[in-house]
Amino acid sequence: MKNQNVLVSGISFRPTVPLPNSSLFSLFPSISPALVVLPKSLKKLEFENKATKINACWVDSMRASSPTRVRSAAASLSETDEHSSWITRHPSALSMFHQIVNASKGKQIVMFLDYDGTLSPIVEDPDRAVMTNEMREAVRDAAQCFPTAIVTGRCYDKVYSFVKLADLYYAGSHGMDIKGPSKNQKYKNSNKQSVLCQPASEFLPMIEEVYKTLEEKTKSIPGVRVENNKFCLSVHFRCVDEKRWGALAELVGSVLNEYPKLKLTQGRKVLEIRPTIKWDKGRALEFLLEALGYANSKDVLPVYIGDDRTDEDAFKVLRDRGQGFGILVSKIPKETNASYSLREPAEVEDFLRRLVEWKRSSHRTRMMA
Ligand SMILES: O=P(O)(O)OC[C@H]1O[C@H](O[C@H]2O[C@H](CO)[C@@H](O)[C@H](O)[C@H]2O)[C@H](O)[C@@H](O)[C@@H]1O
């Protein structure tokens, strides 16, 4: 691949590194190599090489909420005091709306939205976590005003089937499958978007193998659901009797012992199995900012809204860059790198609607001046 600029979804990229292997093209013969571009940050892509050890701590961690619930050191602090102290540190993004939009003056807002627990409420059956038409409308309107990306642990196909909006960017499989709007008229309004980055493509056969093994082995534990998210897997224990969580953690650990290139992380009542590459939602956010031309720009205000431990990687990137805001969706105090909070998806919808109204009215004011 030559080091020349290529145009993908209206964005100009300069490929900086050759692709790590050609398997991507054998797996996706329809993808032109010119459309698959790796970010500068991929040059540094490394393996963590961490063996997954399952022990009693995992079960404690499975009991904790995600991200971890804040427990006050001062035993005397009541839950109400604890909550108000947390809200002082992470105020509602709705009550701080004016401060947020003031901070965006002269800057391009870029929206990053997690899916489960952020755009759709948490439900027992992962296949039923649909989003309301009202939320879809709010996201569609936001995407008309600002570049908008969905960043999720779900696989691309699944999340697209829920969101159904072609003009967005999607970072599925915890950011390991990034796609953007297709320029090809034929594919407009379809899920045939352009592939922008797939840093874990070589893991596809391994993930498929582990999926089959886990499906078979977990049959003995009622309520377990193994979800294939293409570049990663989710082992759901929301419907498993708590007494069997230890056995499940052990079983998953024993399978993963055979795969040192995979690691285990945790979300909301779910064990997540992922390649050990240093890639997460934070790296996906950086990739998308770079792809949109804002890698070193001071004129951008990224806003990331998410509810889960895996979203913390993105909140931390924003905090470290000193740029933009993370907004945690949670009703209870949790340890977080986010600056602000929202209580539930309904508040996320309100926040998006207010942003759109503000953007449209400031546009009208400019036109009239
Ligand atoms: O990154 P996200 O968009 O938040 O996706 C994370 C995981 O979300 C889904 O699981 C969660 O939501 C389910 C439906 O509400 C719920 O049943 C489950 O307990 C939650 O963990 C999804 O099913 C997973 O694949 C994602 O990794």
The ligand as an ORCA input file, in Angstrom:
! r2SCAN-3c Opt
* xyz 0 1
  O     -20.162     -1.444     25.227
  P     -21.620     -1.670     25.413
  O     -22.457     -1.157     24.281
  O     -22.114     -1.165     26.744
  O     -21.781     -3.256     25.397
  C     -21.325     -4.013     26.524
  C     -22.049     -5.324     26.563
  O     -23.437     -4.995     26.481
  C     -24.360     -6.052     26.373
  O     -24.497     -6.652     27.644
  C     -25.072     -5.791     28.614
  O     -26.405     -5.437     28.213
  C     -27.321     -6.556     28.131
  C     -28.651     -6.044     27.593
  O     -29.150     -4.984     28.349
  C     -27.441     -7.200     29.534
  O     -28.319     -8.322     29.481
  C     -26.049     -7.634     30.012
  O     -26.124     -8.129     31.343
  C     -25.075     -6.458     29.982
  O     -23.754     -6.878     30.281
  C     -23.977     -7.031     25.299
  O     -24.851     -8.120     25.319
  C     -22.537     -7.459     25.414
  O     -22.188     -8.257     24.314
  C     -21.664     -6.213     25.392
  O     -20.301     -6.566     25.468
*
